[in-house]
Amino acid sequence: MRRTASLPCPCQSGRSFDDCCAPLIAGQLLPDTAEALMRSRYTAFTVGDEAYLLASWHPSSRPAAIDFTAEPARKWIGLQIRHYVQTGTDTAVVEFVARYRVGGRAHRLHETSRFVRTEGRWQYVEGDIHE
């Protein structure tokens, strides 16, 4: 699905897709913060961009693949960043709530994610799911 410059970015930054997450997902720019990476990863989930998700996942915890067809299709409908803190020069934590629908029913994913910057690139390491 190709988005256009006039459509808002799914990460809900208030900017257009082409001025926000599109250049990150396309590999034209690197996220400058872990929060920017988190937002771009959420957006990659909304558009089903497995390559970007895997590339932005730290090798120590990265799966071999992401199968978007293995479970009922999720329609991602919103992202709220609850808390962001850079815990060190090259480490950060982002707490977020991502809302989605499966079969017309609303759900939410509340997670605290850990990120590390390696060779100038922020990467997702792992997260704790909140009930």
LUMKOLFI-6260 format. One record per residue (C-alpha): residue number from 0; x, y, z. Coordinates in nm, 2 decimals, m for minus. Last residue first. Layout:
BEGIN
R:n:px:py:pz
R:NUM:X:Y:Z
...
//
This chain:
BEGIN
R:n:px:py:pz
R:130:m0.14:m0.69:3.10
R:129:0.19:m0.52:3.02
R:128:0.41:m0.68:2.76
R:127:0.79:m0.65:2.82
R:126:1.00:m0.57:2.52
R:125:1.31:m0.67:2.33
R:124:1.61:m0.54:2.14
R:123:1.48:m0.28:1.89
R:122:1.77:m0.11:1.71
R:121:1.90:0.24:1.69
R:120:2.19:0.28:1.44
R:119:2.51:0.48:1.50
R:118:2.74:0.17:1.51
R:117:2.50:0.01:1.76
R:116:2.23:0.21:1.94
R:115:2.02:0.00:2.18
R:114:1.65:m0.02:2.23
R:113:1.43:m0.16:2.51
R:112:1.05:m0.18:2.47
R:111:0.78:m0.13:2.74
R:110:0.46:m0.27:2.59
R:109:0.09:m0.21:2.60
R:108:m0.08:m0.39:2.30
R:107:m0.44:m0.30:2.26
R:106:m0.75:m0.48:2.13
R:105:m1.07:m0.38:1.95
R:104:m1.30:m0.64:1.78
R:103:m1.39:m0.60:1.42
R:102:m1.23:m0.93:1.32
R:101:m0.90:m0.82:1.48
R:100:m0.86:m0.45:1.55
R:99:m0.56:m0.26:1.67
R:98:m0.44:m0.02:1.93
R:97:m0.07:0.03:2.01
R:96:0.02:0.15:2.37
R:95:0.37:0.26:2.43
R:94:0.66:0.26:2.67
R:93:1.00:0.34:2.51
R:92:1.33:0.26:2.68
R:91:1.67:0.38:2.56
R:90:2.03:0.27:2.53
R:89:2.33:0.42:2.34
R:88:2.43:0.72:2.55
R:87:2.24:0.59:2.85
R:86:1.88:0.55:2.97
R:85:1.73:0.76:2.70
R:84:1.37:0.79:2.83
R:83:1.04:0.77:2.65
R:82:0.70:0.73:2.81
R:81:0.34:0.68:2.71
R:80:0.38:0.69:2.33
R:79:0.03:0.64:2.19
R:78:m0.02:0.45:1.87
R:77:m0.34:0.40:1.68
R:76:m0.55:0.19:1.44
R:75:m0.35:m0.12:1.34
R:74:m0.57:m0.36:1.15
R:73:m0.45:m0.71:1.26
R:72:m0.51:m1.00:1.03
R:71:m0.58:m1.33:1.20
R:70:m0.26:m1.52:1.27
R:69:0.01:m1.68:1.05
R:68:m0.04:m1.44:0.76
R:67:0.19:m1.16:0.88
R:66:0.48:m1.40:0.92
R:65:0.78:m1.22:1.06
R:64:1.10:m1.40:0.98
R:63:1.43:m1.53:1.13
R:62:1.35:m1.37:1.46
R:61:1.58:m1.09:1.59
R:60:1.68:m1.12:1.96
R:59:2.06:m1.09:1.95
R:58:2.06:m0.95:1.60
R:57:1.89:m0.63:1.71
R:56:1.57:m0.56:1.52
R:55:1.57:m0.26:1.28
R:54:1.66:m0.48:0.98
R:53:1.38:m0.73:1.07
R:52:1.11:m0.46:1.09
R:51:1.23:m0.29:0.77
R:50:1.22:m0.62:0.57
R:49:0.88:m0.72:0.71
R:48:0.71:m0.41:0.59
R:47:0.34:m0.50:0.65
R:46:0.20:m0.14:0.61
R:45:0.07:m0.11:0.97
R:44:0.37:m0.30:1.11
R:43:0.61:m0.07:0.93
R:42:0.43:0.22:1.09
R:41:0.48:0.07:1.44
R:40:0.85:0.02:1.35
R:39:0.87:0.38:1.23
R:38:0.72:0.51:1.56
R:37:0.96:0.29:1.77
R:36:1.26:0.41:1.56
R:35:1.16:0.77:1.62
R:34:1.13:0.69:1.99
R:33:1.47:0.53:1.99
R:32:1.61:0.85:1.86
R:31:1.78:0.98:1.54
R:30:1.60:0.73:1.31
R:29:1.82:0.67:1.01
R:28:1.73:0.83:0.67
R:27:1.69:0.70:0.31
R:26:1.63:0.34:0.43
R:25:1.28:0.33:0.28
R:24:1.13:0.27:0.63
R:23:1.31:0.58:0.76
R:22:1.22:0.80:0.46
R:21:0.85:0.69:0.50
R:20:0.83:0.75:0.87
R:19:0.78:1.12:0.89
R:18:0.78:1.37:0.60
R:17:0.63:1.11:0.35
R:16:0.38:0.99:0.61
R:15:0.26:1.34:0.69
R:14:0.33:1.49:1.03
R:13:0.10:1.48:1.34
R:12:0.32:1.22:1.50
R:11:0.04:0.97:1.48
R:10:0.26:0.67:1.39
R:9:0.02:0.61:1.10
R:8:0.16:0.92:0.92
R:7:m0.10:1.15:0.80
R:6:m0.19:1.13:0.43
R:5:m0.09:1.43:0.21
R:4:0.25:1.30:0.11
R:3:0.10:0.98:m0.03
R:2:0.08:0.63:0.10
R:1:0.16:0.33:m0.11
R:0:0.00:0.00:0.00
//
